[in-house]
Amino acid sequence: MFPYRDRSMIKRLLTQLQSGALWQGQCLLCRQDCHDMPLLCGLCRRDLPATDFPCPGCALPLPVNDAYCGHCQKQPPPWQRMQVLAPFEAPFNRLLHDLKYHGKRLNACLLGQLLADALQPPWPDAVLPVPLHWWRRLHRGYNQSGEIARGLHSSLNLNVDHRLLQRIRATASQTHLNKTERRKNLTGAFTAGPCSHRHVALLDDVITTGATMTELTRLLHAQGVEKVEVWAVCRTLEH
């Protein structure tokens, strides 16, 4: 076996190779030397926000550890469970913004590993990153959800299926659209190939209204998938 110091160096090198970026041995948040774990120091990790009592249907915070929020009881979501890492606030909003718009793919490795630590079994047959249209992927150079899935896979070794779902229609940005407009914007945007999985987890960077996940869940149920989970790094505080 390698000594601990050598194993740590090897793990850091693998992180660099998988992410396609060079890590200088510093915490991605405070930029101090990082030796406790790759990418994030112990102090920054202890300060990360989390949702204490998330609703299992929509992952919004509950005042106490209850089963489902009132909204999900009245209008159950089409998926069977939602799990997210944290609310959409600092430092996760900055990490995701830099991942999507500034090419900082190393952030995806960190976020995937942190999400893996927060998830609870039972595990799905496959993880399905939400796909990008080919034009947007060409412009960005990668799919941020796919990059997060790589970090997730490095921790949990789950099957990641990048081909089952395809985005066949380029859509307008959803950033400034309301829930109804988002659903209309996504109509006919995706397709799903033949699927043998019975239990899958859809993976995205941020959940806002859930319109994307609703459309994809509908497609997967039509393909015979029995159980669909929704996984994401962050959840905004809205239905």
Backbone as CSV, one residue per row, in Angstrom:
resi,resn,N_x,N_y,N_z,CA_x,CA_y,CA_z,C_x,C_y,C_z
1,MET,0.836,-1.206,0.000,0.000,0.000,0.000,0.869,1.254,0.000
2,PHE,0.343,2.325,-0.627,1.054,3.594,-0.599,0.924,4.223,0.787
3,PRO,1.928,4.960,1.256,1.767,5.750,2.476,0.654,6.762,2.292
4,TYR,0.131,7.268,3.427,-1.004,8.198,3.370,-0.693,9.404,2.497
5,ARG,0.499,9.993,2.653,0.843,11.191,1.894,0.821,10.898,0.397
6,ASP,1.347,9.714,-0.005,1.362,9.361,-1.425,-0.053,9.116,-1.938
7,ARG,-0.881,8.465,-1.124,-2.264,8.217,-1.550,-2.992,9.536,-1.756
8,SER,-2.754,10.496,-0.857,-3.385,11.802,-0.983,-2.952,12.509,-2.257
9,MET,-1.675,12.433,-2.587,-1.176,13.061,-3.807,-1.785,12.414,-5.038
10,ILE,-1.915,11.091,-5.005,-2.495,10.377,-6.144,-3.955,10.769,-6.326
11,LYS,-4.690,10.887,-5.207,-6.095,11.267,-5.302,-6.243,12.661,-5.887
12,ARG,-5.355,13.571,-5.492,-5.403,14.925,-6.040,-5.104,14.923,-7.539
13,LEU,-4.146,14.118,-7.953,-3.813,14.036,-9.361,-4.990,13.497,-10.167
14,LEU,-5.671,12.470,-9.631,-6.838,11.929,-10.318,-7.938,12.973,-10.423
15,THR,-8.108,13.769,-9.379,-9.095,14.838,-9.407,-8.799,15.821,-10.522
16,GLN,-7.532,16.176,-10.670,-7.132,17.096,-11.730,-7.421,16.517,-13.110
17,LEU,-7.080,15.250,-13.287,-7.253,14.631,-14.596,-8.725,14.492,-14.946
18,GLN,-9.559,14.106,-13.960,-10.973,13.906,-14.221,-11.675,15.223,-14.526
19,SER,-11.256,16.280,-13.874,-11.940,17.566,-14.047,-11.433,18.353,-15.236
20,GLY,-10.274,17.978,-15.748,-9.703,18.719,-16.853,-9.145,20.058,-16.429
21,ALA,-8.909,20.255,-15.152,-8.390,21.522,-14.646,-7.266,21.239,-13.663
22,LEU,-6.408,22.215,-13.465,-5.267,22.048,-12.573,-5.604,22.593,-11.198
23,TRP,-5.495,21.749,-10.208,-5.742,22.156,-8.834,-4.412,22.385,-8.153
24,GLN,-4.271,23.509,-7.494,-3.003,23.906,-6.893,-2.890,23.528,-5.427
25,GLY,-3.739,22.619,-4.926,-3.659,22.232,-3.533,-4.231,23.265,-2.584
26,GLN,-5.176,24.086,-3.074,-5.807,25.104,-2.251,-7.306,24.852,-2.178
27,CYS,-7.902,25.251,-1.059,-9.351,25.178,-0.905,-10.010,26.057,-1.970
28,LEU,-11.042,25.547,-2.617,-11.703,26.300,-3.681,-12.482,27.499,-3.158
29,LEU,-12.715,27.564,-1.864,-13.462,28.688,-1.310,-12.563,29.738,-0.670
30,CYS,-11.692,29.328,0.256,-10.875,30.320,0.963,-9.463,30.458,0.388
31,ARG,-9.097,29.563,-0.544,-7.796,29.606,-1.223,-6.619,29.349,-0.285
32,GLN,-6.885,28.820,0.900,-5.803,28.435,1.789,-5.353,27.018,1.442
33,ASP,-4.144,26.647,1.902,-3.661,25.293,1.664,-4.681,24.284,2.174
34,CYS,-4.907,23.263,1.384,-5.973,22.296,1.683,-5.376,20.900,1.729
35,HIS,-5.311,20.326,2.914,-4.768,18.986,3.068,-5.757,18.037,3.733
36,ASP,-6.872,18.575,4.282,-7.830,17.708,4.952,-8.558,16.805,3.959
37,MET,-8.963,17.363,2.839,-9.614,16.599,1.784,-9.413,17.379,0.490
38,PRO,-9.437,16.719,-0.649,-9.260,17.454,-1.904,-10.332,18.532,-2.077
39,LEU,-9.933,19.682,-2.546,-10.799,20.759,-2.999,-11.385,21.654,-1.914
40,LEU,-11.594,21.160,-0.705,-12.277,21.947,0.304,-11.679,21.675,1.676
41,CYS,-11.334,22.747,2.378,-10.747,22.566,3.712,-11.840,22.285,4.740
42,GLY,-11.423,21.796,5.896,-12.371,21.421,6.933,-13.175,22.594,7.462
43,LEU,-12.549,23.766,7.614,-13.260,24.931,8.128,-14.371,25.374,7.185
44,CYS,-14.071,25.422,5.890,-15.099,25.826,4.914,-16.207,24.797,4.823
45,ARG,-15.854,23.551,4.943,-16.881,22.514,4.875,-17.860,22.631,6.040
46,ARG,-17.357,22.939,7.233,-18.235,23.064,8.398,-19.175,24.266,8.278
47,ASP,-18.814,25.264,7.463,-19.637,26.463,7.319,-20.662,26.365,6.186
48,LEU,-20.690,25.257,5.470,-21.608,25.142,4.336,-23.061,25.109,4.814
49,PRO,-23.964,25.805,4.120,-25.388,25.779,4.506,-26.027,24.448,4.148
50,ALA,-27.109,24.131,4.834,-27.861,22.910,4.557,-29.304,23.127,4.991
51,THR,-30.199,22.301,4.494,-31.607,22.325,4.887,-31.827,21.237,5.924
52,ASP,-32.205,21.614,7.131,-32.334,20.642,8.220,-33.474,19.661,8.002
53,PHE,-34.649,20.169,7.607,-35.824,19.315,7.448,-36.425,19.518,6.060
54,PRO,-35.835,18.936,5.022,-36.375,19.113,3.674,-37.597,18.232,3.429
55,CYS,-38.554,18.781,2.701,-39.696,17.983,2.263,-39.198,16.942,1.274
56,PRO,-39.554,15.660,1.423,-39.083,14.639,0.481,-39.683,14.758,-0.911
57,GLY,-40.712,15.593,-1.056,-41.315,15.769,-2.371,-40.721,16.905,-3.166
58,CYS,-40.391,18.031,-2.487,-39.902,19.215,-3.196,-38.597,19.760,-2.634
59,ALA,-38.125,19.197,-1.512,-36.859,19.581,-0.869,-36.866,20.980,-0.276
60,LEU,-38.030,21.630,-0.204,-38.106,22.912,0.471,-38.092,22.694,1.984
61,PRO,-37.577,23.670,2.748,-37.431,23.464,4.190,-38.767,23.419,4.922
62,LEU,-38.838,22.525,5.909,-39.999,22.421,6.789,-39.599,22.899,8.186
63,PRO,-40.542,23.405,8.962,-40.190,23.857,10.310,-39.798,22.729,11.246
64,VAL,-40.352,21.548,11.012,-40.012,20.364,11.809,-39.871,19.190,10.849
65,ASN,-39.402,18.078,11.367,-39.202,16.886,10.546,-40.547,16.232,10.270
66,ASP,-41.266,16.748,9.291,-42.577,16.245,8.919,-42.438,15.410,7.650
67,ALA,-43.535,14.770,7.231,-43.471,13.911,6.055,-43.385,14.741,4.776
68,TYR,-44.418,15.472,4.450,-44.474,16.279,3.239,-45.043,17.656,3.574
69,CYS,-44.626,18.646,2.795,-45.179,19.984,2.972,-46.632,19.997,2.490
70,GLY,-47.358,21.060,2.854,-48.756,21.153,2.469,-48.955,21.177,0.966
71,HIS,-48.049,21.858,0.249,-48.162,21.942,-1.208,-48.052,20.560,-1.841
72,CYS,-47.086,19.749,-1.406,-46.898,18.413,-1.985,-48.017,17.458,-1.585
73,GLN,-48.642,17.700,-0.433,-49.792,16.879,-0.064,-50.981,17.160,-0.971
74,LYS,-51.161,18.442,-1.337,-52.283,18.811,-2.199,-51.999,18.486,-3.664
75,GLN,-50.745,18.733,-4.102,-50.349,18.480,-5.490,-49.070,17.642,-5.496
76,PRO,-49.186,16.329,-5.345,-47.991,15.478,-5.302,-47.177,15.617,-6.588
77,PRO,-45.859,15.719,-6.467,-45.018,15.821,-7.665,-45.027,14.501,-8.433
78,PRO,-44.686,14.528,-9.720,-44.700,13.287,-10.514,-43.566,12.330,-10.144
79,TRP,-42.489,12.857,-9.576,-41.380,11.993,-9.160,-41.662,11.439,-7.762
80,GLN,-40.864,10.443,-7.355,-41.111,9.763,-6.096,-40.311,10.338,-4.919
81,ARG,-39.200,11.023,-5.200,-38.409,11.617,-4.124,-37.482,12.668,-4.712
82,MET,-37.237,13.742,-3.947,-36.263,14.758,-4.344,-35.231,14.896,-3.233
83,GLN,-33.950,14.892,-3.633,-32.869,15.112,-2.689,-31.940,16.191,-3.251
84,VAL,-31.622,17.180,-2.425,-30.700,18.232,-2.839,-29.655,18.415,-1.751
85,LEU,-28.551,19.039,-2.142,-27.461,19.276,-1.209,-27.746,20.457,-0.293
86,ALA,-28.221,21.575,-0.847,-28.322,22.802,-0.065,-29.259,23.788,-0.734
87,PRO,-29.704,24.806,-0.002,-30.441,25.911,-0.641,-29.518,26.696,-1.558
88,PHE,-30.122,27.404,-2.505,-29.357,28.154,-3.500,-28.888,29.472,-2.884
89,GLU,-27.793,29.395,-2.159,-27.216,30.564,-1.509,-25.711,30.369,-1.437
90,ALA,-25.014,31.410,-0.946,-23.561,31.356,-0.875,-23.115,30.199,0.031
91,PRO,-22.038,29.498,-0.357,-21.171,29.727,-1.515,-21.588,28.942,-2.760
92,PHE,-22.696,28.177,-2.663,-23.061,27.296,-3.767,-23.484,28.076,-5.004
93,ASN,-24.171,29.205,-4.825,-24.571,29.985,-5.998,-23.360,30.472,-6.783
94,ARG,-22.300,30.858,-6.069,-21.091,31.314,-6.765,-20.367,30.149,-7.437
95,LEU,-20.287,29.021,-6.761,-19.628,27.851,-7.345,-20.342,27.406,-8.624
96,LEU,-21.664,27.410,-8.599,-22.426,26.995,-9.775,-22.327,28.016,-10.897
97,HIS,-22.361,29.288,-10.553,-22.236,30.329,-11.571,-20.883,30.226,-12.269
98,ASP,-19.821,30.041,-11.506,-18.491,29.934,-12.102,-18.342,28.658,-12.924
99,LEU,-19.028,27.610,-12.515,-19.011,26.364,-13.290,-19.696,26.566,-14.643
100,LYS,-20.847,27.216,-14.653,-21.643,27.348,-15.874,-21.100,28.405,-16.834
101,TYR,-20.571,29.497,-16.293,-20.264,30.641,-17.150,-18.789,31.034,-17.200
102,HIS,-17.968,30.422,-16.361,-16.556,30.789,-16.350,-15.623,29.581,-16.487
103,GLY,-16.177,28.465,-16.904,-15.349,27.308,-17.227,-14.650,26.652,-16.060
104,LYS,-15.103,26.882,-14.834,-14.424,26.301,-13.665,-14.993,24.910,-13.382
105,ARG,-14.562,23.960,-14.200,-15.090,22.603,-14.108,-14.671,21.886,-12.835
106,LEU,-13.614,22.348,-12.209,-13.200,21.740,-10.955,-14.288,21.885,-9.890
107,ASN,-15.092,22.943,-9.992,-16.202,23.125,-9.056,-17.176,21.953,-9.119
108,ALA,-17.369,21.390,-10.312,-18.297,20.275,-10.476,-17.816,19.047,-9.720
109,CYS,-16.509,18.837,-9.694,-15.955,17.712,-8.956,-16.270,17.850,-7.470
110,LEU,-16.065,19.046,-6.930,-16.372,19.309,-5.524,-17.860,19.135,-5.250
111,LEU,-18.710,19.742,-6.083,-20.150,19.696,-5.852,-20.692,18.274,-5.956
112,GLY,-20.160,17.499,-6.892,-20.579,16.108,-7.014,-20.208,15.292,-5.793
113,GLN,-19.025,15.530,-5.247,-18.594,14.807,-4.055,-19.418,15.200,-2.832
114,LEU,-19.714,16.498,-2.694,-20.531,16.950,-1.565,-21.953,16.414,-1.670
115,LEU,-22.507,16.410,-2.877,-23.846,15.866,-3.069,-23.879,14.385,-2.722
116,ALA,-22.846,13.656,-3.114,-22.780,12.225,-2.807,-22.840,11.985,-1.303
117,ASP,-22.190,12.848,-0.540,-22.198,12.697,0.917,-23.576,12.956,1.514
118,ALA,-24.399,13.760,0.824,-25.706,14.134,1.360,-26.824,13.177,0.953
119,LEU,-26.618,12.385,-0.090,-27.675,11.526,-0.609,-27.909,10.310,0.288
120,GLN,-29.150,9.825,0.239,-29.536,8.647,1.017,-30.010,7.538,0.085
121,PRO,-29.634,6.271,0.362,-30.147,5.153,-0.429,-31.641,4.949,-0.153
122,PRO,-32.295,4.093,-0.947,-31.738,3.127,-1.920,-31.249,3.814,-3.196
123,TRP,-30.221,3.217,-3.808,-29.597,3.805,-4.986,-30.326,3.400,-6.259
124,PRO,-30.354,4.282,-7.230,-31.027,3.988,-8.501,-30.196,3.071,-9.398
125,ASP,-30.847,2.551,-10.416,-30.133,1.755,-11.425,-29.219,2.635,-12.266
126,ALA,-29.597,3.900,-12.431,-28.799,4.808,-13.254,-29.070,6.245,-12.846
127,VAL,-28.045,7.074,-12.995,-28.158,8.524,-12.811,-28.199,9.157,-14.194
128,LEU,-29.173,10.034,-14.421,-29.371,10.654,-15.729,-29.160,12.157,-15.621
129,PRO,-28.011,12.667,-16.048,-27.823,14.121,-16.043,-28.800,14.788,-17.011
130,VAL,-29.361,15.908,-16.613,-30.247,16.663,-17.510,-29.426,17.122,-18.713
131,PRO,-29.856,16.787,-19.928,-29.038,17.089,-21.107,-29.137,18.542,-21.553
132,LEU,-28.086,19.001,-22.212,-28.082,20.292,-22.896,-28.322,20.068,-24.381
133,HIS,-28.892,21.061,-25.039,-28.958,21.022,-26.492,-27.533,21.069,-27.040
134,TRP,-27.308,20.414,-28.167,-25.952,20.288,-28.685,-25.291,21.658,-28.934
135,TRP,-26.107,22.652,-29.329,-25.527,23.964,-29.618,-25.023,24.641,-28.341
136,ARG,-25.826,24.549,-27.276,-25.402,25.161,-26.016,-24.204,24.413,-25.439
137,ARG,-24.194,23.115,-25.594,-23.052,22.339,-25.102,-21.788,22.695,-25.894
138,LEU,-21.932,22.880,-27.194,-20.784,23.272,-28.005,-20.261,24.634,-27.568
139,HIS,-21.175,25.556,-27.293,-20.781,26.907,-26.875,-20.095,26.880,-25.508
140,ARG,-20.639,26.093,-24.559,-20.089,26.045,-23.199,-18.885,25.122,-23.129
141,GLY,-18.881,24.091,-23.948,-17.776,23.141,-23.933,-18.058,21.891,-23.128
142,TYR,-19.131,21.879,-22.372,-19.484,20.722,-21.546,-20.880,20.939,-20.977
143,ASN,-21.455,19.860,-20.454,-22.734,19.919,-19.761,-22.445,19.957,-18.262
144,GLN,-22.821,21.024,-17.577,-22.482,21.154,-16.165,-23.084,20.025,-15.324
145,SER,-24.277,19.545,-15.688,-24.873,18.433,-14.945,-24.080,17.147,-15.152
146,GLY,-23.577,16.960,-16.363,-22.733,15.800,-16.631,-21.432,15.850,-15.859
147,GLU,-20.873,17.054,-15.697,-19.637,17.197,-14.930,-19.877,16.916,-13.449
148,ILE,-21.007,17.373,-12.922,-21.353,17.074,-11.532,-21.539,15.570,-11.356
149,ALA,-22.114,14.919,-12.366,-22.300,13.470,-12.305,-20.968,12.740,-12.219
150,ARG,-19.933,13.278,-12.843,-18.612,12.656,-12.753,-18.088,12.704,-11.314
151,GLY,-18.260,13.842,-10.647,-17.858,13.929,-9.251,-18.666,12.995,-8.367
152,LEU,-19.952,12.873,-8.669,-20.815,11.951,-7.936,-20.358,10.513,-8.122
153,HIS,-20.039,10.159,-9.366,-19.601,8.800,-9.678,-18.296,8.458,-8.964
154,SER,-17.401,9.427,-8.839,-16.113,9.156,-8.184,-16.294,8.799,-6.720
155,SER,-17.421,9.228,-6.116,-17.675,8.924,-4.710,-18.560,7.700,-4.522
156,LEU,-19.582,7.544,-5.339,-20.569,6.477,-5.135,-20.476,5.355,-6.158
157,ASN,-19.738,5.595,-7.245,-19.574,4.579,-8.292,-20.920,4.109,-8.857
158,LEU,-21.850,5.045,-9.003,-23.144,4.713,-9.593,-23.052,4.765,-11.111
159,ASN,-23.924,4.013,-11.753,-24.005,4.021,-13.209,-24.554,5.365,-13.681
160,VAL,-23.821,6.058,-14.528,-24.264,7.334,-15.100,-24.550,7.127,-16.577
161,ASP,-25.775,7.401,-16.986,-26.209,7.206,-18.376,-26.345,8.581,-19.033
162,HIS,-25.412,8.890,-19.937,-25.412,10.190,-20.607,-26.208,10.167,-21.917
163,ARG,-26.713,9.012,-22.329,-27.293,8.881,-23.666,-28.804,8.708,-23.674
164,LEU,-29.385,8.263,-22.586,-30.809,7.942,-22.581,-31.663,9.169,-22.899
165,LEU,-31.330,10.303,-22.292,-32.088,11.532,-22.506,-31.360,12.438,-23.484
166,GLN,-32.110,13.054,-24.372,-31.545,13.993,-25.336,-32.413,15.244,-25.370
167,ARG,-31.750,16.379,-25.535,-32.475,17.642,-25.716,-32.489,17.924,-27.213
168,ILE,-33.646,17.832,-27.827,-33.739,17.899,-29.278,-34.173,19.275,-29.785
169,ARG,-34.570,20.139,-28.879,-34.994,21.483,-29.290,-34.325,22.518,-28.403
170,ALA,-33.670,23.484,-29.036,-33.063,24.573,-28.271,-34.178,25.463,-27.723
171,THR,-34.091,25.788,-26.451,-35.117,26.600,-25.812,-34.517,27.907,-25.303
172,ALA,-35.386,28.872,-25.096,-34.936,30.135,-24.514,-34.504,29.909,-23.072
173,SER,-33.643,30.783,-22.575,-33.223,30.700,-21.184,-34.442,30.780,-20.273
174,GLN,-34.436,29.948,-19.224,-35.574,29.902,-18.312,-35.415,30.855,-17.129
175,THR,-34.326,31.570,-17.068,-33.989,32.360,-15.889,-35.098,33.326,-15.485
176,HIS,-35.700,34.004,-16.466,-36.686,35.042,-16.150,-38.113,34.614,-16.485
177,LEU,-38.351,33.306,-16.634,-39.688,32.812,-16.945,-40.377,32.316,-15.684
178,ASN,-41.707,32.482,-15.617,-42.443,31.935,-14.489,-42.729,30.454,-14.736
179,LYS,-43.430,29.814,-13.801,-43.622,28.367,-13.869,-44.402,27.966,-15.118
180,THR,-45.468,28.685,-15.425,-46.264,28.360,-16.607,-45.450,28.546,-17.883
181,GLU,-44.704,29.632,-17.967,-43.879,29.900,-19.140,-42.775,28.861,-19.290
182,ARG,-42.233,28.397,-18.185,-41.183,27.376,-18.244,-41.731,26.070,-18.809
183,ARG,-42.911,25.675,-18.354,-43.507,24.438,-18.857,-43.779,24.533,-20.361
184,LYS,-44.309,25.659,-20.788,-44.572,25.852,-22.214,-43.268,25.853,-23.008
185,ASN,-42.250,26.463,-22.457,-40.946,26.554,-23.115,-40.316,25.185,-23.322
186,LEU,-40.624,24.225,-22.425,-39.989,22.906,-22.467,-40.781,21.859,-23.246
187,THR,-41.977,22.213,-23.690,-42.802,21.244,-24.422,-42.075,20.759,-25.674
188,GLY,-41.893,19.458,-25.780,-41.221,18.882,-26.935,-39.730,19.102,-26.991
189,ALA,-39.126,19.555,-25.885,-37.695,19.860,-25.900,-36.827,18.622,-25.699
190,PHE,-37.392,17.559,-25.106,-36.602,16.374,-24.766,-37.172,15.129,-25.431
191,THR,-36.311,14.141,-25.517,-36.739,12.812,-25.940,-36.001,11.791,-25.091
192,ALA,-36.624,10.644,-24.916,-36.021,9.561,-24.136,-35.994,8.301,-24.976
193,GLY,-34.849,7.637,-25.023,-34.722,6.402,-25.768,-35.283,5.225,-24.990
194,PRO,-35.262,4.029,-25.581,-35.716,2.827,-24.871,-34.939,2.653,-23.568
195,CYS,-35.659,2.301,-22.526,-35.047,2.272,-21.196,-35.358,0.962,-20.496
196,SER,-34.322,0.310,-19.975,-34.493,-0.916,-19.207,-34.384,-0.673,-17.707
197,HIS,-34.071,0.574,-17.314,-33.940,0.883,-15.895,-35.326,0.957,-15.243
198,ARG,-35.434,0.461,-14.045,-36.692,0.551,-13.299,-36.683,1.710,-12.305
199,HIS,-35.490,2.114,-11.894,-35.342,3.182,-10.891,-34.204,4.087,-11.347
200,VAL,-34.496,5.366,-11.572,-33.473,6.300,-12.045,-33.487,7.561,-11.192
201,ALA,-32.389,8.289,-11.253,-32.292,9.592,-10.601,-31.907,10.627,-11.643
202,LEU,-32.751,11.634,-11.803,-32.431,12.775,-12.666,-31.511,13.721,-11.894
203,LEU,-30.460,14.192,-12.543,-29.483,15.041,-11.874,-29.370,16.385,-12.579
204,ASP,-29.492,17.472,-11.803,-29.332,18.817,-12.347,-28.550,19.662,-11.355
205,ASP,-28.166,20.863,-11.805,-27.410,21.739,-10.903,-28.328,22.456,-9.929
206,VAL,-29.424,23.063,-10.433,-30.339,23.825,-9.581,-31.778,23.477,-9.938
207,ILE,-32.621,23.299,-8.914,-34.056,23.139,-9.108,-34.724,24.460,-8.764
208,THR,-35.541,24.963,-9.678,-36.266,26.212,-9.420,-37.757,25.886,-9.283
209,THR,-38.481,25.847,-10.372,-39.905,25.491,-10.307,-40.136,23.997,-10.482
210,GLY,-39.138,23.273,-10.965,-39.302,21.845,-11.217,-39.886,21.528,-12.579
211,ALA,-40.021,22.530,-13.449,-40.635,22.310,-14.766,-39.825,21.333,-15.609
212,THR,-38.515,21.469,-15.601,-37.669,20.556,-16.380,-37.816,19.128,-15.875
213,MET,-37.783,18.959,-14.564,-37.894,17.619,-13.994,-39.275,17.019,-14.215
214,THR,-40.301,17.855,-14.227,-41.650,17.364,-14.514,-41.741,16.797,-15.925
215,GLU,-41.190,17.514,-16.896,-41.217,17.054,-18.279,-40.415,15.770,-18.451
216,LEU,-39.238,15.709,-17.849,-38.401,14.516,-17.987,-39.002,13.316,-17.254
217,THR,-39.592,13.546,-16.099,-40.241,12.452,-15.367,-41.385,11.863,-16.174
218,ARG,-42.155,12.736,-16.815,-43.257,12.261,-17.667,-42.739,11.362,-18.783
219,LEU,-41.661,11.774,-19.424,-41.071,10.968,-20.491,-40.591,9.614,-19.972
220,LEU,-39.954,9.616,-18.820,-39.397,8.375,-18.278,-40.494,7.417,-17.835
221,HIS,-41.546,7.929,-17.223,-42.665,7.056,-16.859,-43.300,6.449,-18.106
222,ALA,-43.359,7.233,-19.199,-43.908,6.715,-20.452,-43.043,5.606,-21.033
223,GLN,-41.752,5.607,-20.676,-40.837,4.558,-21.132,-40.837,3.350,-20.198
224,GLY,-41.656,3.375,-19.165,-41.777,2.225,-18.277,-40.953,2.303,-17.002
225,VAL,-40.295,3.420,-16.769,-39.535,3.570,-15.524,-40.520,3.658,-14.358
226,GLU,-40.299,2.855,-13.331,-41.242,2.791,-12.218,-40.991,3.878,-11.175
227,LYS,-39.728,4.169,-10.909,-39.403,5.124,-9.849,-38.419,6.161,-10.378
228,VAL,-38.785,7.428,-10.254,-37.916,8.533,-10.668,-37.604,9.398,-9.448
229,GLU,-36.331,9.595,-9.195,-35.895,10.531,-8.168,-35.322,11.766,-8.843
230,VAL,-35.311,12.863,-8.112,-34.699,14.098,-8.578,-33.569,14.448,-7.614
231,TRP,-32.362,14.599,-8.150,-31.197,15.001,-7.369,-30.684,16.327,-7.930
232,ALA,-30.231,17.191,-7.056,-29.666,18.461,-7.494,-28.730,18.999,-6.424
233,VAL,-27.841,19.861,-6.857,-26.954,20.523,-5.902,-27.749,21.488,-5.047
234,CYS,-28.594,22.314,-5.660,-29.306,23.364,-4.927,-30.784,23.416,-5.295
235,ARG,-31.542,24.040,-4.390,-32.969,24.257,-4.571,-33.281,25.705,-4.217
236,THR,-33.923,26.415,-5.143,-34.366,27.771,-4.814,-35.617,27.679,-3.947
237,LEU,-35.955,28.743,-3.260,-37.059,28.719,-2.304,-38.374,29.110,-2.961
238,GLU,-38.781,28.331,-3.963,-40.048,28.585,-4.634,-40.584,27.289,-5.205
239,HIS,-41.911,27.197,-5.332,-42.555,26.044,-5.961,-42.690,26.313,-7.455
